[in-house]
């Protein structure tokens, strides 16, 4: 017996199918919630820092305040370095973008380039956009291969869920698909 698309003979499958429907939306909401939580905690942290700066200046003077500020800024050295955009060198190449994951507040895209005649020198780079506070993507592997005349990709990596820079959870992820030509 069927009612719409729910199988009433096996209710476990119906519940399982319903949960699968909501999982992407729950993941997007968690993504957005963690980003907003990080933003709120950052604002609170900045308020605390200014209170501490004022306290250090009043009790120890301006030279101590300068040393304290320089010490705090030394921890952000890695975050201030900009990553270079991918450069695809070579002659006649196919260059394109392949969306891997799209959410309410973010998007992960595969940028690729390969020579028109072979996949031996194929290159790929993951690009993130949107609200990225509290999230970091680390690419492990990007592979291209040809099957049945179509170019397939396999992207492996780790999605790091962070709270004020501290890793809460490492989620291994893998994206596979066919490049749209």
CNS distance restraints for C-alpha pairs under 8 A (distance, minus, plus):
assign (resid   1 and name CA) (resid   7 and name CA) 6.98 0.50 0.50
assign (resid   1 and name CA) (resid   8 and name CA) 6.04 0.50 0.50
assign (resid   1 and name CA) (resid   9 and name CA) 6.37 0.50 0.50
assign (resid   2 and name CA) (resid   6 and name CA) 6.25 0.50 0.50
assign (resid   2 and name CA) (resid   7 and name CA) 5.33 0.50 0.50
assign (resid   2 and name CA) (resid   8 and name CA) 5.86 0.50 0.50
assign (resid   2 and name CA) (resid   9 and name CA) 7.78 0.50 0.50
assign (resid   3 and name CA) (resid   7 and name CA) 6.96 0.50 0.50
assign (resid   3 and name CA) (resid   8 and name CA) 7.09 0.50 0.50
assign (resid   6 and name CA) (resid  14 and name CA) 5.54 0.50 0.50
assign (resid   7 and name CA) (resid  11 and name CA) 6.66 0.50 0.50
assign (resid   7 and name CA) (resid  13 and name CA) 7.17 0.50 0.50
assign (resid   7 and name CA) (resid  14 and name CA) 5.93 0.50 0.50
assign (resid   8 and name CA) (resid  14 and name CA) 7.35 0.50 0.50
assign (resid  10 and name CA) (resid  14 and name CA) 6.95 0.50 0.50
assign (resid  11 and name CA) (resid  15 and name CA) 6.29 0.50 0.50
assign (resid  12 and name CA) (resid  16 and name CA) 6.08 0.50 0.50
assign (resid  13 and name CA) (resid  17 and name CA) 5.96 0.50 0.50
assign (resid  14 and name CA) (resid  18 and name CA) 6.15 0.50 0.50
assign (resid  15 and name CA) (resid  19 and name CA) 6.24 0.50 0.50
assign (resid  16 and name CA) (resid  20 and name CA) 6.30 0.50 0.50
assign (resid  17 and name CA) (resid  21 and name CA) 6.37 0.50 0.50
assign (resid  18 and name CA) (resid  22 and name CA) 6.69 0.50 0.50
assign (resid  19 and name CA) (resid  23 and name CA) 6.14 0.50 0.50
assign (resid  20 and name CA) (resid  24 and name CA) 7.60 0.50 0.50
assign (resid  21 and name CA) (resid  25 and name CA) 7.95 0.50 0.50
assign (resid  22 and name CA) (resid  26 and name CA) 6.13 0.50 0.50
assign (resid  23 and name CA) (resid  27 and name CA) 6.09 0.50 0.50
assign (resid  24 and name CA) (resid  28 and name CA) 6.23 0.50 0.50
assign (resid  25 and name CA) (resid  29 and name CA) 6.21 0.50 0.50
assign (resid  26 and name CA) (resid  30 and name CA) 6.14 0.50 0.50
assign (resid  27 and name CA) (resid  31 and name CA) 6.09 0.50 0.50
assign (resid  28 and name CA) (resid  32 and name CA) 6.21 0.50 0.50
assign (resid  28 and name CA) (resid 103 and name CA) 5.65 0.50 0.50
assign (resid  28 and name CA) (resid 104 and name CA) 6.07 0.50 0.50
assign (resid  28 and name CA) (resid 105 and name CA) 7.57 0.50 0.50
assign (resid  29 and name CA) (resid  33 and name CA) 5.92 0.50 0.50
assign (resid  29 and name CA) (resid 104 and name CA) 7.80 0.50 0.50
assign (resid  30 and name CA) (resid  34 and name CA) 6.02 0.50 0.50
assign (resid  31 and name CA) (resid  35 and name CA) 6.32 0.50 0.50
assign (resid  31 and name CA) (resid 105 and name CA) 7.89 0.50 0.50
assign (resid  31 and name CA) (resid 135 and name CA) 7.99 0.50 0.50
assign (resid  32 and name CA) (resid  36 and name CA) 6.20 0.50 0.50
assign (resid  32 and name CA) (resid 104 and name CA) 7.63 0.50 0.50
assign (resid  32 and name CA) (resid 105 and name CA) 6.44 0.50 0.50
assign (resid  32 and name CA) (resid 131 and name CA) 7.73 0.50 0.50
assign (resid  33 and name CA) (resid  37 and name CA) 6.03 0.50 0.50
assign (resid  34 and name CA) (resid  38 and name CA) 6.06 0.50 0.50
assign (resid  34 and name CA) (resid 133 and name CA) 7.73 0.50 0.50
assign (resid  34 and name CA) (resid 134 and name CA) 6.17 0.50 0.50
assign (resid  34 and name CA) (resid 162 and name CA) 7.97 0.50 0.50
assign (resid  34 and name CA) (resid 163 and name CA) 7.44 0.50 0.50
assign (resid  35 and name CA) (resid  39 and name CA) 6.24 0.50 0.50
assign (resid  35 and name CA) (resid 131 and name CA) 6.81 0.50 0.50
assign (resid  35 and name CA) (resid 132 and name CA) 6.81 0.50 0.50
assign (resid  35 and name CA) (resid 133 and name CA) 4.83 0.50 0.50
assign (resid  35 and name CA) (resid 134 and name CA) 5.33 0.50 0.50
assign (resid  35 and name CA) (resid 135 and name CA) 7.63 0.50 0.50
assign (resid  36 and name CA) (resid  40 and name CA) 6.15 0.50 0.50
assign (resid  36 and name CA) (resid 133 and name CA) 7.80 0.50 0.50
assign (resid  37 and name CA) (resid  41 and name CA) 6.13 0.50 0.50
assign (resid  37 and name CA) (resid 163 and name CA) 7.94 0.50 0.50
assign (resid  38 and name CA) (resid  42 and name CA) 6.01 0.50 0.50
assign (resid  38 and name CA) (resid 133 and name CA) 6.35 0.50 0.50
assign (resid  38 and name CA) (resid 134 and name CA) 6.02 0.50 0.50
assign (resid  38 and name CA) (resid 163 and name CA) 5.91 0.50 0.50
assign (resid  38 and name CA) (resid 164 and name CA) 5.99 0.50 0.50
assign (resid  39 and name CA) (resid  43 and name CA) 6.34 0.50 0.50
assign (resid  39 and name CA) (resid 133 and name CA) 7.05 0.50 0.50
assign (resid  40 and name CA) (resid  44 and name CA) 6.32 0.50 0.50
assign (resid  41 and name CA) (resid  45 and name CA) 5.97 0.50 0.50
assign (resid  41 and name CA) (resid 164 and name CA) 7.35 0.50 0.50
assign (resid  42 and name CA) (resid  46 and name CA) 6.15 0.50 0.50
assign (resid  42 and name CA) (resid 164 and name CA) 7.20 0.50 0.50
assign (resid  43 and name CA) (resid  47 and name CA) 6.34 0.50 0.50
assign (resid  44 and name CA) (resid  48 and name CA) 6.28 0.50 0.50
assign (resid  45 and name CA) (resid  49 and name CA) 6.11 0.50 0.50
assign (resid  46 and name CA) (resid  50 and name CA) 6.29 0.50 0.50
assign (resid  47 and name CA) (resid  51 and name CA) 6.37 0.50 0.50
assign (resid  48 and name CA) (resid  52 and name CA) 6.20 0.50 0.50
assign (resid  49 and name CA) (resid  53 and name CA) 6.01 0.50 0.50
assign (resid  50 and name CA) (resid  54 and name CA) 6.13 0.50 0.50
assign (resid  51 and name CA) (resid  55 and name CA) 6.24 0.50 0.50
assign (resid  52 and name CA) (resid  56 and name CA) 6.08 0.50 0.50
assign (resid  53 and name CA) (resid  57 and name CA) 6.06 0.50 0.50
assign (resid  53 and name CA) (resid  65 and name CA) 6.49 0.50 0.50
assign (resid  53 and name CA) (resid  69 and name CA) 7.99 0.50 0.50
assign (resid  54 and name CA) (resid  58 and name CA) 6.15 0.50 0.50
assign (resid  55 and name CA) (resid  59 and name CA) 6.10 0.50 0.50
assign (resid  56 and name CA) (resid  60 and name CA) 5.51 0.50 0.50
assign (resid  56 and name CA) (resid  61 and name CA) 6.79 0.50 0.50
assign (resid  56 and name CA) (resid  64 and name CA) 7.05 0.50 0.50
assign (resid  56 and name CA) (resid  65 and name CA) 5.89 0.50 0.50
assign (resid  57 and name CA) (resid  61 and name CA) 4.53 0.50 0.50
assign (resid  57 and name CA) (resid  62 and name CA) 5.39 0.50 0.50
assign (resid  57 and name CA) (resid  64 and name CA) 7.10 0.50 0.50
assign (resid  57 and name CA) (resid  65 and name CA) 5.49 0.50 0.50
assign (resid  60 and name CA) (resid  64 and name CA) 5.92 0.50 0.50
assign (resid  60 and name CA) (resid  65 and name CA) 7.50 0.50 0.50
assign (resid  61 and name CA) (resid  65 and name CA) 6.47 0.50 0.50
assign (resid  62 and name CA) (resid  66 and name CA) 6.22 0.50 0.50
assign (resid  63 and name CA) (resid  67 and name CA) 6.39 0.50 0.50
assign (resid  64 and name CA) (resid  68 and name CA) 6.10 0.50 0.50
assign (resid  65 and name CA) (resid  69 and name CA) 6.14 0.50 0.50
assign (resid  66 and name CA) (resid  70 and name CA) 6.16 0.50 0.50
assign (resid  67 and name CA) (resid  71 and name CA) 6.09 0.50 0.50
assign (resid  68 and name CA) (resid  72 and name CA) 6.27 0.50 0.50
assign (resid  69 and name CA) (resid  73 and name CA) 6.18 0.50 0.50
assign (resid  70 and name CA) (resid  74 and name CA) 6.20 0.50 0.50
assign (resid  71 and name CA) (resid  75 and name CA) 7.34 0.50 0.50
assign (resid  72 and name CA) (resid  76 and name CA) 7.69 0.50 0.50
assign (resid  73 and name CA) (resid  77 and name CA) 7.09 0.50 0.50
assign (resid  76 and name CA) (resid  80 and name CA) 6.53 0.50 0.50
assign (resid  77 and name CA) (resid  81 and name CA) 7.14 0.50 0.50
assign (resid  86 and name CA) (resid 125 and name CA) 6.90 0.50 0.50
assign (resid  88 and name CA) (resid 113 and name CA) 6.50 0.50 0.50
assign (resid  88 and name CA) (resid 123 and name CA) 7.66 0.50 0.50
assign (resid  90 and name CA) (resid 115 and name CA) 7.72 0.50 0.50
assign (resid  91 and name CA) (resid 115 and name CA) 7.50 0.50 0.50
assign (resid  92 and name CA) (resid 115 and name CA) 6.06 0.50 0.50
assign (resid  92 and name CA) (resid 116 and name CA) 6.34 0.50 0.50
assign (resid  93 and name CA) (resid 113 and name CA) 6.40 0.50 0.50
assign (resid  93 and name CA) (resid 114 and name CA) 5.39 0.50 0.50
assign (resid  93 and name CA) (resid 115 and name CA) 4.26 0.50 0.50
assign (resid  93 and name CA) (resid 116 and name CA) 5.37 0.50 0.50
assign (resid  94 and name CA) (resid 113 and name CA) 5.43 0.50 0.50
assign (resid  94 and name CA) (resid 114 and name CA) 5.44 0.50 0.50
assign (resid  94 and name CA) (resid 115 and name CA) 6.14 0.50 0.50
assign (resid  94 and name CA) (resid 116 and name CA) 6.03 0.50 0.50
assign (resid  95 and name CA) (resid 111 and name CA) 7.65 0.50 0.50
assign (resid  95 and name CA) (resid 112 and name CA) 5.72 0.50 0.50
assign (resid  95 and name CA) (resid 113 and name CA) 4.32 0.50 0.50
assign (resid  95 and name CA) (resid 114 and name CA) 6.79 0.50 0.50
assign (resid  96 and name CA) (resid 111 and name CA) 5.95 0.50 0.50
assign (resid  96 and name CA) (resid 112 and name CA) 5.52 0.50 0.50
assign (resid  96 and name CA) (resid 113 and name CA) 6.56 0.50 0.50
assign (resid  97 and name CA) (resid 109 and name CA) 6.57 0.50 0.50
assign (resid  97 and name CA) (resid 110 and name CA) 5.63 0.50 0.50
assign (resid  97 and name CA) (resid 111 and name CA) 4.60 0.50 0.50
assign (resid  97 and name CA) (resid 112 and name CA) 6.27 0.50 0.50
assign (resid  98 and name CA) (resid 109 and name CA) 5.62 0.50 0.50
assign (resid  98 and name CA) (resid 110 and name CA) 4.98 0.50 0.50
assign (resid  98 and name CA) (resid 111 and name CA) 6.47 0.50 0.50
assign (resid  98 and name CA) (resid 112 and name CA) 7.88 0.50 0.50
assign (resid  98 and name CA) (resid 179 and name CA) 6.69 0.50 0.50
assign (resid  98 and name CA) (resid 180 and name CA) 7.58 0.50 0.50
assign (resid  99 and name CA) (resid 107 and name CA) 7.54 0.50 0.50
assign (resid  99 and name CA) (resid 108 and name CA) 6.28 0.50 0.50
assign (resid  99 and name CA) (resid 109 and name CA) 4.35 0.50 0.50
assign (resid  99 and name CA) (resid 110 and name CA) 6.17 0.50 0.50
assign (resid 100 and name CA) (resid 107 and name CA) 7.69 0.50 0.50
assign (resid 100 and name CA) (resid 108 and name CA) 5.50 0.50 0.50
assign (resid 100 and name CA) (resid 109 and name CA) 5.25 0.50 0.50
assign (resid 100 and name CA) (resid 110 and name CA) 6.56 0.50 0.50
assign (resid 100 and name CA) (resid 175 and name CA) 6.66 0.50 0.50
assign (resid 101 and name CA) (resid 107 and name CA) 5.61 0.50 0.50
assign (resid 101 and name CA) (resid 108 and name CA) 5.04 0.50 0.50
assign (resid 101 and name CA) (resid 109 and name CA) 6.98 0.50 0.50
assign (resid 102 and name CA) (resid 106 and name CA) 6.09 0.50 0.50
assign (resid 102 and name CA) (resid 107 and name CA) 4.40 0.50 0.50
assign (resid 102 and name CA) (resid 108 and name CA) 6.44 0.50 0.50
assign (resid 103 and name CA) (resid 107 and name CA) 6.08 0.50 0.50
assign (resid 105 and name CA) (resid 130 and name CA) 5.56 0.50 0.50
assign (resid 105 and name CA) (resid 131 and name CA) 5.63 0.50 0.50
assign (resid 106 and name CA) (resid 128 and name CA) 7.30 0.50 0.50
assign (resid 106 and name CA) (resid 129 and name CA) 5.65 0.50 0.50
assign (resid 106 and name CA) (resid 130 and name CA) 4.20 0.50 0.50
assign (resid 106 and name CA) (resid 131 and name CA) 5.72 0.50 0.50
assign (resid 106 and name CA) (resid 132 and name CA) 7.09 0.50 0.50
assign (resid 107 and name CA) (resid 128 and name CA) 5.81 0.50 0.50
assign (resid 107 and name CA) (resid 129 and name CA) 5.33 0.50 0.50
assign (resid 107 and name CA) (resid 130 and name CA) 6.30 0.50 0.50
assign (resid 108 and name CA) (resid 126 and name CA) 6.89 0.50 0.50
assign (resid 108 and name CA) (resid 127 and name CA) 5.87 0.50 0.50
assign (resid 108 and name CA) (resid 128 and name CA) 4.69 0.50 0.50
assign (resid 108 and name CA) (resid 129 and name CA) 6.65 0.50 0.50
assign (resid 109 and name CA) (resid 126 and name CA) 5.78 0.50 0.50
assign (resid 109 and name CA) (resid 127 and name CA) 5.22 0.50 0.50
assign (resid 109 and name CA) (resid 128 and name CA) 6.41 0.50 0.50
assign (resid 110 and name CA) (resid 124 and name CA) 6.55 0.50 0.50
assign (resid 110 and name CA) (resid 125 and name CA) 5.81 0.50 0.50
assign (resid 110 and name CA) (resid 126 and name CA) 4.79 0.50 0.50
assign (resid 110 and name CA) (resid 127 and name CA) 6.34 0.50 0.50
assign (resid 111 and name CA) (resid 124 and name CA) 5.57 0.50 0.50
assign (resid 111 and name CA) (resid 125 and name CA) 5.18 0.50 0.50
assign (resid 111 and name CA) (resid 126 and name CA) 6.20 0.50 0.50
assign (resid 111 and name CA) (resid 127 and name CA) 7.00 0.50 0.50
assign (resid 112 and name CA) (resid 122 and name CA) 7.34 0.50 0.50
assign (resid 112 and name CA) (resid 123 and name CA) 5.63 0.50 0.50
assign (resid 112 and name CA) (resid 124 and name CA) 4.32 0.50 0.50
assign (resid 112 and name CA) (resid 125 and name CA) 6.46 0.50 0.50
assign (resid 113 and name CA) (resid 122 and name CA) 5.80 0.50 0.50
assign (resid 113 and name CA) (resid 123 and name CA) 5.35 0.50 0.50
assign (resid 113 and name CA) (resid 124 and name CA) 6.54 0.50 0.50
assign (resid 114 and name CA) (resid 118 and name CA) 7.25 0.50 0.50
assign (resid 114 and name CA) (resid 119 and name CA) 5.98 0.50 0.50
assign (resid 114 and name CA) (resid 121 and name CA) 6.14 0.50 0.50
assign (resid 114 and name CA) (resid 122 and name CA) 4.19 0.50 0.50
assign (resid 114 and name CA) (resid 123 and name CA) 6.26 0.50 0.50
assign (resid 115 and name CA) (resid 119 and name CA) 6.61 0.50 0.50
assign (resid 115 and name CA) (resid 121 and name CA) 6.90 0.50 0.50
assign (resid 115 and name CA) (resid 122 and name CA) 6.94 0.50 0.50
assign (resid 118 and name CA) (resid 122 and name CA) 7.96 0.50 0.50
assign (resid 119 and name CA) (resid 144 and name CA) 6.85 0.50 0.50
assign (resid 119 and name CA) (resid 145 and name CA) 6.91 0.50 0.50
assign (resid 119 and name CA) (resid 146 and name CA) 7.88 0.50 0.50
assign (resid 122 and name CA) (resid 144 and name CA) 6.86 0.50 0.50
assign (resid 123 and name CA) (resid 142 and name CA) 7.85 0.50 0.50
assign (resid 124 and name CA) (resid 142 and name CA) 6.13 0.50 0.50
assign (resid 124 and name CA) (resid 143 and name CA) 7.91 0.50 0.50
assign (resid 125 and name CA) (resid 142 and name CA) 7.68 0.50 0.50
assign (resid 126 and name CA) (resid 139 and name CA) 7.20 0.50 0.50
assign (resid 128 and name CA) (resid 132 and name CA) 7.79 0.50 0.50
assign (resid 128 and name CA) (resid 137 and name CA) 7.99 0.50 0.50
assign (resid 132 and name CA) (resid 136 and name CA) 7.27 0.50 0.50
assign (resid 134 and name CA) (resid 161 and name CA) 5.91 0.50 0.50
assign (resid 134 and name CA) (resid 162 and name CA) 4.47 0.50 0.50
assign (resid 134 and name CA) (resid 163 and name CA) 5.59 0.50 0.50
assign (resid 134 and name CA) (resid 164 and name CA) 6.95 0.50 0.50
assign (resid 134 and name CA) (resid 165 and name CA) 7.07 0.50 0.50
assign (resid 135 and name CA) (resid 159 and name CA) 6.97 0.50 0.50
assign (resid 135 and name CA) (resid 160 and name CA) 5.68 0.50 0.50
assign (resid 135 and name CA) (resid 161 and name CA) 4.98 0.50 0.50
assign (resid 135 and name CA) (resid 162 and name CA) 5.72 0.50 0.50
assign (resid 136 and name CA) (resid 159 and name CA) 5.86 0.50 0.50
assign (resid 136 and name CA) (resid 160 and name CA) 5.05 0.50 0.50
assign (resid 136 and name CA) (resid 161 and name CA) 6.80 0.50 0.50
assign (resid 136 and name CA) (resid 162 and name CA) 7.61 0.50 0.50
assign (resid 137 and name CA) (resid 157 and name CA) 7.01 0.50 0.50
assign (resid 137 and name CA) (resid 158 and name CA) 5.82 0.50 0.50
assign (resid 137 and name CA) (resid 159 and name CA) 4.72 0.50 0.50
assign (resid 137 and name CA) (resid 160 and name CA) 6.21 0.50 0.50
assign (resid 138 and name CA) (resid 157 and name CA) 5.47 0.50 0.50
assign (resid 138 and name CA) (resid 158 and name CA) 5.21 0.50 0.50
assign (resid 138 and name CA) (resid 159 and name CA) 6.57 0.50 0.50
assign (resid 138 and name CA) (resid 160 and name CA) 7.72 0.50 0.50
assign (resid 139 and name CA) (resid 155 and name CA) 7.58 0.50 0.50
assign (resid 139 and name CA) (resid 156 and name CA) 6.20 0.50 0.50
assign (resid 139 and name CA) (resid 157 and name CA) 4.25 0.50 0.50
assign (resid 139 and name CA) (resid 158 and name CA) 6.54 0.50 0.50
assign (resid 140 and name CA) (resid 155 and name CA) 7.69 0.50 0.50
assign (resid 140 and name CA) (resid 156 and name CA) 5.35 0.50 0.50
assign (resid 140 and name CA) (resid 157 and name CA) 4.56 0.50 0.50
assign (resid 140 and name CA) (resid 158 and name CA) 7.36 0.50 0.50
assign (resid 141 and name CA) (resid 154 and name CA) 7.76 0.50 0.50
assign (resid 141 and name CA) (resid 155 and name CA) 5.74 0.50 0.50
assign (resid 141 and name CA) (resid 156 and name CA) 5.10 0.50 0.50
assign (resid 141 and name CA) (resid 157 and name CA) 6.70 0.50 0.50
assign (resid 142 and name CA) (resid 153 and name CA) 7.23 0.50 0.50
assign (resid 142 and name CA) (resid 154 and name CA) 5.83 0.50 0.50
assign (resid 142 and name CA) (resid 155 and name CA) 4.56 0.50 0.50
assign (resid 142 and name CA) (resid 156 and name CA) 6.52 0.50 0.50
assign (resid 143 and name CA) (resid 153 and name CA) 5.65 0.50 0.50
assign (resid 143 and name CA) (resid 154 and name CA) 5.11 0.50 0.50
assign (resid 143 and name CA) (resid 155 and name CA) 6.45 0.50 0.50
assign (resid 144 and name CA) (resid 151 and name CA) 6.80 0.50 0.50
assign (resid 144 and name CA) (resid 152 and name CA) 5.65 0.50 0.50
assign (resid 144 and name CA) (resid 153 and name CA) 4.54 0.50 0.50
assign (resid 144 and name CA) (resid 154 and name CA) 6.46 0.50 0.50
assign (resid 145 and name CA) (resid 151 and name CA) 5.78 0.50 0.50
assign (resid 145 and name CA) (resid 152 and name CA) 5.32 0.50 0.50
assign (resid 145 and name CA) (resid 153 and name CA) 6.49 0.50 0.50
assign (resid 146 and name CA) (resid 150 and name CA) 5.56 0.50 0.50
assign (resid 146 and name CA) (resid 151 and name CA) 4.55 0.50 0.50
assign (resid 146 and name CA) (resid 152 and name CA) 5.95 0.50 0.50
assign (resid 147 and name CA) (resid 151 and name CA) 6.49 0.50 0.50
assign (resid 147 and name CA) (resid 152 and name CA) 7.06 0.50 0.50
assign (resid 150 and name CA) (resid 178 and name CA) 6.79 0.50 0.50
assign (resid 150 and name CA) (resid 179 and name CA) 7.53 0.50 0.50
assign (resid 151 and name CA) (resid 178 and name CA) 5.81 0.50 0.50
assign (resid 151 and name CA) (resid 179 and name CA) 5.73 0.50 0.50
assign (resid 152 and name CA) (resid 176 and name CA) 7.30 0.50 0.50
assign (resid 152 and name CA) (resid 177 and name CA) 5.61 0.50 0.50
assign (resid 152 and name CA) (resid 178 and name CA) 4.33 0.50 0.50
assign (resid 152 and name CA) (resid 179 and name CA) 5.91 0.50 0.50
assign (resid 153 and name CA) (resid 175 and name CA) 7.84 0.50 0.50
assign (resid 153 and name CA) (resid 176 and name CA) 5.57 0.50 0.50
assign (resid 153 and name CA) (resid 177 and name CA) 5.62 0.50 0.50
assign (resid 153 and name CA) (resid 178 and name CA) 6.21 0.50 0.50
assign (resid 153 and name CA) (resid 179 and name CA) 6.97 0.50 0.50
assign (resid 154 and name CA) (resid 174 and name CA) 7.13 0.50 0.50
assign (resid 154 and name CA) (resid 175 and name CA) 5.80 0.50 0.50
assign (resid 154 and name CA) (resid 176 and name CA) 4.60 0.50 0.50
assign (resid 154 and name CA) (resid 177 and name CA) 7.00 0.50 0.50
assign (resid 155 and name CA) (resid 174 and name CA) 5.58 0.50 0.50
assign (resid 155 and name CA) (resid 175 and name CA) 5.05 0.50 0.50
assign (resid 155 and name CA) (resid 176 and name CA) 6.42 0.50 0.50
assign (resid 156 and name CA) (resid 172 and name CA) 7.68 0.50 0.50
assign (resid 156 and name CA) (resid 173 and name CA) 5.96 0.50 0.50
assign (resid 156 and name CA) (resid 174 and name CA) 4.48 0.50 0.50
assign (resid 156 and name CA) (resid 175 and name CA) 6.53 0.50 0.50
assign (resid 157 and name CA) (resid 172 and name CA) 5.97 0.50 0.50
assign (resid 157 and name CA) (resid 173 and name CA) 5.50 0.50 0.50
assign (resid 157 and name CA) (resid 174 and name CA) 6.44 0.50 0.50
assign (resid 158 and name CA) (resid 170 and name CA) 6.26 0.50 0.50
assign (resid 158 and name CA) (resid 171 and name CA) 5.49 0.50 0.50
assign (resid 158 and name CA) (resid 172 and name CA) 4.41 0.50 0.50
assign (resid 158 and name CA) (resid 173 and name CA) 5.70 0.50 0.50
assign (resid 159 and name CA) (resid 170 and name CA) 5.87 0.50 0.50
assign (resid 159 and name CA) (resid 171 and name CA) 4.99 0.50 0.50
assign (resid 159 and name CA) (resid 172 and name CA) 6.23 0.50 0.50
assign (resid 159 and name CA) (resid 173 and name CA) 6.79 0.50 0.50
assign (resid 160 and name CA) (resid 167 and name CA) 6.37 0.50 0.50
assign (resid 160 and name CA) (resid 168 and name CA) 7.49 0.50 0.50
assign (resid 160 and name CA) (resid 169 and name CA) 5.94 0.50 0.50
assign (resid 160 and name CA) (resid 170 and name CA) 4.62 0.50 0.50
assign (resid 160 and name CA) (resid 171 and name CA) 6.21 0.50 0.50
assign (resid 161 and name CA) (resid 167 and name CA) 5.86 0.50 0.50
assign (resid 161 and name CA) (resid 168 and name CA) 5.54 0.50 0.50
assign (resid 161 and name CA) (resid 169 and name CA) 5.17 0.50 0.50
assign (resid 161 and name CA) (resid 170 and name CA) 6.33 0.50 0.50
assign (resid 161 and name CA) (resid 171 and name CA) 7.69 0.50 0.50
assign (resid 162 and name CA) (resid 166 and name CA) 5.24 0.50 0.50
assign (resid 162 and name CA) (resid 167 and name CA) 4.35 0.50 0.50
assign (resid 162 and name CA) (resid 168 and name CA) 5.27 0.50 0.50
assign (resid 162 and name CA) (resid 169 and name CA) 7.17 0.50 0.50
assign (resid 163 and name CA) (resid 167 and name CA) 6.51 0.50 0.50
assign (resid 163 and name CA) (resid 168 and name CA) 6.64 0.50 0.50
